[in-house]
Amino acid sequence: EDTDQVNRLLNKTAQNLQKSLTQVRMRPLSDIVDRFKRALHDLSVEYGKNVQLNIEGGNTLIERSILEALNDPLMHLLRNAFDHGIEDPATRRSQGKPEQGLIEIKATHRSNRTIITMRDDGRGISLEKIRTRALAMGLDASLLAQASDEELLSLIFEPGFSTTDQVTTLSGRGVGMDVVRSNLKQVRGDVKVHTVHVKGTPFDLSLRSEERRVWKE
């Protein structure tokens, strides 16, 4: 009976320690993305675009060090979606869309990975512009002709690659998508992109969390 009592006490202590470790090492995604609402509101007022931000899974816990490293990549993707993704109100009306654009951030855990998706309902990424830019940078025309949509889209993460004609202070600011991927790799993460013409573009960020897997066990 004494042994059982000690085991119960040890198990309770271990559970309390695990909770304490979780509180110290893990923070909700909302710690950073909740600030984005104000930033997006300010951009909407300044540039005359009515864009709403929806957040799902803001309570998803992420290691504190990784969460801090996510702030700049996510902000870059947000500003990029606002600038290059969401169309102006007149264009959206002509396409049968509501004048108000939408950017969504969703987060969830899958096994030992955290998946964060940022999606806009804008114009999508032009694959033709990617091909044109790639040709101008010296990539082989025959390879580009045979490339899949996924392979073409992966080019936007290459250093110096951009489909825009000029650098703006709003989104790019001289910083490309290659920096987003580079920053994510430093915290065991990666990013992939999909796009549908006139429907929008989702960016999927995948982050591995070894600590979360160990605690769960």
C-alpha positions in Angstrom: 0.0 0.0 0.0 2.9 2.3 0.8 4.4 1.6 -2.6 1.1 2.3 -4.4 0.8 5.6 -2.5 4.3 6.7 -3.4 3.7 5.7 -7.1 0.5 7.8 -7.1 2.4 10.7 -5.6 5.2 10.4 -8.1 2.8 10.3 -11.0 1.0 13.4 -9.7 4.3 15.2 -9.3 5.4 14.2 -12.8 2.1 15.5 -14.3 2.5 18.8 -12.4 6.1 19.1 -13.7 4.9 18.4 -17.2 2.3 21.1 -17.0 4.8 23.6 -15.6 7.2 22.8 -18.4 4.5 23.2 -21.0 3.6 26.7 -19.5 7.3 27.7 -19.6 8.2 26.3 -23.0 5.0 26.6 -24.9 2.9 29.6 -25.9 -0.3 30.0 -28.0 0.0 31.2 -31.5 -2.4 34.0 -30.6 0.5 35.7 -28.8 1.8 36.9 -32.2 -1.1 36.7 -34.7 -3.5 38.7 -32.6 -1.3 41.7 -33.3 -1.7 41.1 -37.0 -5.4 42.3 -36.8 -4.3 45.8 -35.9 -1.6 45.8 -38.5 -4.0 44.7 -41.2 -6.5 47.3 -40.1 -3.9 50.0 -40.5 -2.9 48.7 -44.0 -6.6 48.7 -45.0 -7.0 52.3 -44.0 -3.8 53.4 -45.6 -4.2 51.6 -49.0 -7.9 51.7 -49.4 -8.5 47.9 -49.3 -11.1 46.4 -47.0 -9.5 43.2 -45.8 -10.6 41.0 -42.9 -8.4 38.6 -40.9 -9.8 35.4 -39.6 -7.8 33.3 -37.1 -8.6 29.7 -36.3 -6.6 27.7 -33.8 -5.1 30.7 -32.1 -4.8 28.6 -28.9 -2.5 26.1 -30.6 0.6 25.8 -28.4 4.0 26.3 -30.0 7.5 26.3 -28.4 8.3 29.8 -27.3 11.6 30.0 -29.3 9.8 28.8 -32.5 6.9 31.2 -31.9 9.2 34.1 -31.7 11.0 33.0 -34.9 7.6 32.8 -36.7 6.7 36.5 -36.3 8.7 37.9 -39.2 7.9 35.1 -41.7 4.1 35.3 -40.9 4.1 39.1 -41.1 5.9 39.0 -44.4 3.3 36.5 -45.8 0.5 38.7 -44.4 1.7 41.9 -46.0 2.5 40.0 -49.3 -1.1 38.6 -49.3 -2.5 42.1 -48.7 -0.3 43.7 -51.4 -0.1 41.1 -54.2 -2.9 38.7 -53.4 -6.0 40.8 -52.5 -7.3 42.8 -55.4 -8.6 46.4 -55.3 -12.4 46.7 -54.6 -13.2 47.6 -58.2 -11.4 44.5 -59.5 -13.1 42.3 -57.0 -16.5 43.6 -58.0 -15.8 42.9 -61.6 -14.9 39.3 -60.7 -18.1 38.8 -58.7 -16.3 38.8 -55.4 -17.3 40.7 -52.3 -15.4 44.0 -52.0 -14.0 42.9 -48.6 -11.0 40.6 -49.1 -10.2 37.8 -46.7 -7.0 36.5 -45.2 -7.2 33.4 -43.0 -4.7 31.9 -40.5 -5.3 28.4 -39.3 -3.2 26.3 -37.0 -3.4 22.7 -35.8 -1.2 19.9 -34.5 -0.6 16.7 -36.5 1.4 14.1 -34.7 4.7 15.9 -33.8 4.1 18.7 -36.3 2.4 22.0 -36.1 0.7 23.1 -39.4 0.0 26.8 -39.9 -1.8 27.8 -43.1 -2.2 31.4 -44.3 -4.6 31.8 -47.1 -6.0 34.8 -49.0 -9.0 34.9 -51.4 -7.2 37.1 -53.9 -6.1 36.8 -57.5 -3.7 33.8 -57.1 -0.1 33.6 -58.3 0.4 33.8 -62.1 2.3 30.7 -63.3 2.9 32.5 -66.6 4.7 35.3 -64.7 6.8 32.8 -62.9 7.9 31.2 -66.3 8.6 34.7 -67.8 10.7 35.7 -64.8 12.5 32.3 -64.7 13.4 32.7 -68.4 14.7 36.2 -67.8 16.9 34.8 -65.0 18.4 32.3 -67.4 16.6 29.0 -66.6 16.3 26.5 -69.4 13.2 27.0 -71.5 12.6 23.3 -72.1 12.8 22.5 -68.4 10.3 25.2 -67.6 7.9 24.0 -70.3 7.9 20.5 -68.7 7.7 21.8 -65.1 4.7 21.0 -63.0 2.7 23.7 -61.2 4.3 22.7 -57.9 7.8 22.9 -59.4 7.1 26.4 -60.8 5.6 27.6 -57.6 8.7 26.4 -55.7 10.7 28.9 -57.7 9.3 31.9 -55.7 11.4 30.7 -52.8 14.6 31.0 -54.7 16.9 34.0 -53.8 16.3 37.1 -55.9 13.1 35.7 -57.5 10.1 38.0 -57.8 7.2 38.3 -60.2 6.6 41.9 -59.3 7.9 44.7 -61.5 9.1 46.9 -58.6 10.0 46.6 -55.0 7.4 48.2 -52.7 7.6 49.4 -49.1 4.4 47.4 -48.4 5.3 43.8 -48.9 8.6 42.9 -50.3 10.7 45.8 -49.0 13.7 44.1 -50.7 13.1 40.9 -48.9 12.0 37.8 -50.9 10.3 34.6 -50.1 13.7 32.9 -49.9 14.1 34.6 -46.5 10.8 33.2 -45.3 11.9 29.7 -46.1 15.4 30.2 -44.7 13.9 31.5 -41.4 11.6 28.5 -41.1 14.4 26.0 -41.7 16.3 27.5 -38.8 13.4 26.2 -36.5 13.0 22.8 -38.2 10.2 24.1 -40.5 9.3 24.4 -44.2 6.8 26.2 -46.3 4.8 25.1 -49.4 2.4 27.1 -51.6 -0.6 26.3 -53.8 -2.6 28.6 -55.8 -5.9 28.8 -57.8 -6.5 31.5 -60.3 -8.8 34.2 -59.0 -9.6 32.0 -56.0 -6.6 32.7 -53.8 -3.3 31.3 -52.5 -2.6 29.2 -49.3 0.9 29.0 -47.8 1.4 25.9 -45.6 4.0 26.2 -42.9 5.0 22.9 -41.3 7.0 22.9 -38.0 8.4 19.9 -36.2 8.3 19.8 -32.5 10.4 17.1 -30.9 9.7 18.4 -27.4 6.0 18.1 -27.8 6.3 14.5 -28.9 8.4 13.6 -25.8 6.0 15.3 -23.4 3.1 13.6 -24.9 4.7 10.2 -24.3 
